[in-house]
Amino acid sequence: MRDQVRFLKSLAERPRMTGAIAPSGPALAKRMASHVDPAGTLPIVELGPGTGVVTKALIERGVAPERIIAIEYSPDFCRLLAERFPGITVIRGDAYDLDRTLDGRAPEVANVVSSLPLVARPLEDRVRLVEAGLARTVGGGPFIQFSYTFNGPIYPIPSSFRGEASGWILMNMPPARVWLYRPPVH
């Protein structure tokens, strides 16, 4: 319940930055985490972790906390994440400026897992973010993003990457789908 209050406070203070009416549910978080290899060694960059619902699902899947680099804009959520998940790296910064925010850290990552409200931003910002994330991923790991929309958060999908969607996760409120973005097949 306290997470709901924190989330609603953040929504009231920064509606475009928060972008959702409630934190992601456990079913959605678990589906997002299912696309991450827990046995890997490369970092996983998590964008917009908020109260840590997806962070928790990643750790429950077996991802070592030391592999997780969480980029969060809200100082309140940054403090909460650091307290709740010892071992993860929490960076307060702008996920849409990934290179500057990471500042040389994690030039290669296994995945980017995003809970950002992409549809609240212009299409060019969304495309640039996915391209920046995919430029860091190695080994075929996707850029993982959820969306409440039918066509996904990036439509039309540009030629610089490809996307595929999961079925609807009806146990999330509101129902959502997980989108996996990968480099194009040549």
Secondary structure as a PSIPRED ss2 file (coil, helix, strand):
# PSIPRED VFORMAT (PSIPRED V4.0)

   1 M C   1.000  0.000  0.000
   2 R H   0.000  1.000  0.000
   3 D H   0.000  1.000  0.000
   4 Q H   0.000  1.000  0.000
   5 V H   0.000  1.000  0.000
   6 R H   0.000  1.000  0.000
   7 F H   0.000  1.000  0.000
   8 L H   0.000  1.000  0.000
   9 K H   0.000  1.000  0.000
  10 S H   0.000  1.000  0.000
  11 L H   0.000  1.000  0.000
  12 A H   0.000  1.000  0.000
  13 E H   0.000  1.000  0.000
  14 R C   1.000  0.000  0.000
  15 P H   0.000  1.000  0.000
  16 R H   0.000  1.000  0.000
  17 M H   0.000  1.000  0.000
  18 T H   0.000  1.000  0.000
  19 G C   1.000  0.000  0.000
  20 A C   1.000  0.000  0.000
  21 I C   1.000  0.000  0.000
  22 A C   1.000  0.000  0.000
  23 P C   1.000  0.000  0.000
  24 S C   1.000  0.000  0.000
  25 G C   1.000  0.000  0.000
  26 P H   0.000  1.000  0.000
  27 A H   0.000  1.000  0.000
  28 L H   0.000  1.000  0.000
  29 A H   0.000  1.000  0.000
  30 K H   0.000  1.000  0.000
  31 R H   0.000  1.000  0.000
  32 M H   0.000  1.000  0.000
  33 A H   0.000  1.000  0.000
  34 S C   1.000  0.000  0.000
  35 H C   1.000  0.000  0.000
  36 V C   1.000  0.000  0.000
  37 D C   1.000  0.000  0.000
  38 P C   1.000  0.000  0.000
  39 A C   1.000  0.000  0.000
  40 G C   1.000  0.000  0.000
  41 T C   1.000  0.000  0.000
  42 L C   1.000  0.000  0.000
  43 P C   1.000  0.000  0.000
  44 I E   0.000  0.000  1.000
  45 V E   0.000  0.000  1.000
  46 E E   0.000  0.000  1.000
  47 L E   0.000  0.000  1.000
  48 G C   1.000  0.000  0.000
  49 P C   1.000  0.000  0.000
  50 G C   1.000  0.000  0.000
  51 T C   1.000  0.000  0.000
  52 G C   1.000  0.000  0.000
  53 V H   0.000  1.000  0.000
  54 V H   0.000  1.000  0.000
  55 T H   0.000  1.000  0.000
  56 K H   0.000  1.000  0.000
  57 A H   0.000  1.000  0.000
  58 L H   0.000  1.000  0.000
  59 I H   0.000  1.000  0.000
  60 E H   0.000  1.000  0.000
  61 R H   0.000  1.000  0.000
  62 G C   1.000  0.000  0.000
  63 V C   1.000  0.000  0.000
  64 A C   1.000  0.000  0.000
  65 P H   0.000  1.000  0.000
  66 E H   0.000  1.000  0.000
  67 R H   0.000  1.000  0.000
  68 I E   0.000  0.000  1.000
  69 I E   0.000  0.000  1.000
  70 A E   0.000  0.000  1.000
  71 I E   0.000  0.000  1.000
  72 E E   0.000  0.000  1.000
  73 Y C   1.000  0.000  0.000
  74 S C   1.000  0.000  0.000
  75 P H   0.000  1.000  0.000
  76 D H   0.000  1.000  0.000
  77 F H   0.000  1.000  0.000
  78 C H   0.000  1.000  0.000
  79 R H   0.000  1.000  0.000
  80 L H   0.000  1.000  0.000
  81 L H   0.000  1.000  0.000
  82 A H   0.000  1.000  0.000
  83 E H   0.000  1.000  0.000
  84 R H   0.000  1.000  0.000
  85 F C   1.000  0.000  0.000
  86 P C   1.000  0.000  0.000
  87 G C   1.000  0.000  0.000
  88 I C   1.000  0.000  0.000
  89 T E   0.000  0.000  1.000
  90 V E   0.000  0.000  1.000
  91 I E   0.000  0.000  1.000
  92 R E   0.000  0.000  1.000
  93 G C   1.000  0.000  0.000
  94 D C   1.000  0.000  0.000
  95 A H   0.000  1.000  0.000
  96 Y H   0.000  1.000  0.000
  97 D H   0.000  1.000  0.000
  98 L H   0.000  1.000  0.000
  99 D H   0.000  1.000  0.000
 100 R H   0.000  1.000  0.000
 101 T H   0.000  1.000  0.000
 102 L H   0.000  1.000  0.000
 103 D C   1.000  0.000  0.000
 104 G C   1.000  0.000  0.000
 105 R C   1.000  0.000  0.000
 106 A C   1.000  0.000  0.000
 107 P C   1.000  0.000  0.000
 108 E C   1.000  0.000  0.000
 109 V E   0.000  0.000  1.000
 110 A C   1.000  0.000  0.000
 111 N E   0.000  0.000  1.000
 112 V E   0.000  0.000  1.000
 113 V E   0.000  0.000  1.000
 114 S E   0.000  0.000  1.000
 115 S C   1.000  0.000  0.000
 116 L C   1.000  0.000  0.000
 117 P C   1.000  0.000  0.000
 118 L H   0.000  1.000  0.000
 119 V H   0.000  1.000  0.000
 120 A H   0.000  1.000  0.000
 121 R C   1.000  0.000  0.000
 122 P C   1.000  0.000  0.000
 123 L H   0.000  1.000  0.000
 124 E H   0.000  1.000  0.000
 125 D H   0.000  1.000  0.000
 126 R H   0.000  1.000  0.000
 127 V H   0.000  1.000  0.000
 128 R H   0.000  1.000  0.000
 129 L H   0.000  1.000  0.000
 130 V H   0.000  1.000  0.000
 131 E H   0.000  1.000  0.000
 132 A H   0.000  1.000  0.000
 133 G H   0.000  1.000  0.000
 134 L H   0.000  1.000  0.000
 135 A H   0.000  1.000  0.000
 136 R H   0.000  1.000  0.000
 137 T E   0.000  0.000  1.000
 138 V C   1.000  0.000  0.000
 139 G C   1.000  0.000  0.000
 140 G C   1.000  0.000  0.000
 141 G C   1.000  0.000  0.000
 142 P C   1.000  0.000  0.000
 143 F E   0.000  0.000  1.000
 144 I E   0.000  0.000  1.000
 145 Q E   0.000  0.000  1.000
 146 F E   0.000  0.000  1.000
 147 S E   0.000  0.000  1.000
 148 Y C   1.000  0.000  0.000
 149 T C   1.000  0.000  0.000
 150 F C   1.000  0.000  0.000
 151 N C   1.000  0.000  0.000
 152 G C   1.000  0.000  0.000
 153 P C   1.000  0.000  0.000
 154 I C   1.000  0.000  0.000
 155 Y C   1.000  0.000  0.000
 156 P C   1.000  0.000  0.000
 157 I C   1.000  0.000  0.000
 158 P C   1.000  0.000  0.000
 159 S C   1.000  0.000  0.000
 160 S C   1.000  0.000  0.000
 161 F C   1.000  0.000  0.000
 162 R E   0.000  0.000  1.000
 163 G E   0.000  0.000  1.000
 164 E E   0.000  0.000  1.000
 165 A E   0.000  0.000  1.000
 166 S C   1.000  0.000  0.000
 167 G C   1.000  0.000  0.000
 168 W C   1.000  0.000  0.000
 169 I E   0.000  0.000  1.000
 170 L C   1.000  0.000  0.000
 171 M C   1.000  0.000  0.000
 172 N C   1.000  0.000  0.000
 173 M C   1.000  0.000  0.000
 174 P C   1.000  0.000  0.000
 175 P C   1.000  0.000  0.000
 176 A E   0.000  0.000  1.000
 177 R E   0.000  0.000  1.000
 178 V E   0.000  0.000  1.000
 179 W E   0.000  0.000  1.000
 180 L E   0.000  0.000  1.000
 181 Y E   0.000  0.000  1.000
 182 R E   0.000  0.000  1.000
 183 P C   1.000  0.000  0.000
 184 P C   1.000  0.000  0.000
 185 V C   1.000  0.000  0.000
 186 H C   1.000  0.000  0.000
